[in-house]
Structure formats: C-alpha cells, structure tokens
C-alpha cells in the first residue's frame, strides 16, 4: 500500500487541481441541498442561471455545453421550463436548424428568487472569509479562466494533441 504522504509531491501547485475540483464538487452539493430545501432542483435552476448570466438568446447546444449535459437531456428540461412559462425557444434567424433559448419575464422573476436562495447558501459557506479575501480569490479565478481560454485558443490553432 502506498504511503499517501510520500506518493505525490506536496507543494501547493501539485495539490491545487484536485483540491479545487473536490471543493467545487462539495460546494455544488451543499448549494444543491440548500436549493432543494427551497423546492428547486439543479436540473432546472442551473439552466435558468446560465441563461441569465449570458443574457439569453443562446442555442440549445451552447446551453447544454455550459450546463454540462448532453443535448437530449437539456431538451427535456427545456420542455419542462417552457411549459412552466420560464423560457421560450425561437428559431435562429441565421440558422433555421438552431433554436435560441431566452428567459421569459416569469423566468427572470424565478431567477431573482433563485439568486436570493443562492445568496443565502453562499453567505453561509463564505461566512469565515472577508470581502478582501473573496475579491482576491475571484481575481485568481479570473486569471485562471483567462489562462484556460488562451490554452483553448492555442489548442484550436495547433490541432489535436495540444494542451
């Protein structure tokens, strides 16, 4: 059996990725549990938040990528949200095959309620951190996000096999 303290390098850089991934998963689990107590399921609140964050008017395919589900799963969720009057789908003017998804006014109101509940959950999770510490983390997240975008552009330019 491997000794966990010697099996892997112990510097902060070598621990960051797995720690960040595990923390993100736990964060999401806690927020999902909090929102479930408020009657919201992750299958429905996540697409609504993404539509709000992006301004809506995005293709079902792009929304599925953001949400992290396959297109057919998202279609079923969008059917439910459309029946509830929270989203609408329209044909894209430049691509007749694509359908663009937007929040309705009722959807915007629902997102406001979701954000209130998210705020409550996030305040509980961040209670031990100062505004300055949170701002510093967000700046680091932004820098990581920009680096990922640059690597993605480079990979697209250089083809398969690039990082």
N, C-alpha and C positions, 0 to 999 in steps of 0.2 A: 504494500500500500504506500502511496506517495505521501510524503510529509507536506501538508498544504502550505507551510511557511517557507519551504525551500523549492517547491515545484515550479514557481513562477517568480519573475522579478517583482520586487516590492515597491518600486518607485511610483510616485503619483501618476505619471504618464501611463505606466503599464497597467494600472488599476482603473484608470478613468473610464474607459469604454464600457466594461462590464458593469461597473458600479452605476454609471449613468443609465444604462439600459435597465438594470434591475430597479433602480429608483423610479424611473419613468413608468415602469410597469406597476409598481406599488402605488405611485401617485394616482395613476389612472384607475386602479382598482378601488382606492379609497373614494375618489370623486364619483365613480360609477355607483358605489354603495350609497353614498350621500344622496345622489340624484335619484336613485331607485326609491329611497325612502320618500322622496318628493313626488314619486309617480312617473319619473322619466327613465326611459331605457336608453342605453348607449346606442342602440340601433337607430333611434330616432333623433336624439339630441345632437349627436356628432355631425350628421349631415347638415342640420339646421345651423349649427355654429359655423361650420366651414362655409356655407353659403353666405352667412352674414359677414364673416371675416374677409371674404373675397369680393363682396359686392354683388354676388349672384350673377346670373346670366352666363353660367358656365355649363359646359357639356356634361352629360351624364358620365361619360368616360373619364373626364378630368376630375369630376367629383368623386368617382369611385377610387381613383388613384389617391386622392387626398384622404379619403376616409379609410383606405386600406382594405377594401373589399373588392370582390370581382363584380363586374358589371351587372350580372343577372341578380345577384343578391341585392345590389343597390336599387335595381328596378322595382323589386318587391317592396322595399322600404319607401321608395318614392311614390309608389301606388298608394300606400297607406297614408303618407303625408299629404298627397294630393286629395284623397277622399276626405281628409280632415280639414282641407282648405288652407294648409300651411305652405304649400309650394304649388307652383304651376310650371308646366313644361310647354315650351313653344318650339316650333321648327326654327332652325338656324337659317337666317336669310342667305348666308353664303354657302351653306352645305345642307341641302334638303334632307340628307340622311340623319344629321345630328339634331338632337333635341337639347335646348338650353333650359336649365333649371333656375328658377328665381323664387325668392320668398314672396309670399303674398303679405298684405298688411297684417292678417292674422298670424302669419308665420313670424313676422317681425315682432309682434307682441309676445308670441311664445318665446322667441329668442331672448327678449328682455327678461322674462321670468326665469329662463334657464340661466342667464348670466347672473341674476340675483342669487340663485341657488349655488352656482359655481363659486361666486364670490364668498358666500358663507363657508363653503368647504375649503376654499383656498386660504381664507383668513385663519381657519383652524390649523391647516397644515403649515402655514408660514408664521405662526404666532411668535416663534422664538427668533425671528430674523428682523433686522432693522430695514427701513426703506433703502438705506445706502447699500446694505448687503444684497438686497433683492435687485437693485439697479445694477450693481456690479455683476451679478450673475447673468442678468438679461443682456448686458453688454458682451459678456463672454459667449452667451448663446448666439448672439448676432454675429460675432466674429467666426464662430464655428459654422454657422449657417452660410455665411459668405464663402468660407473655405470649401465647404461641400459643394456649393454652386459652381465655384471655379473648377473644382476637380471634375464635376459632372460635365461642364463645358469642354474641358480638356479631353475627357474620355470620349465625348461625342465627336470631337475633332480628330482624335487619334484612333478611333475604332475599338473593336473588341480587345480585351486584354489590358487596356489602360485602367488605372485605378479610378 
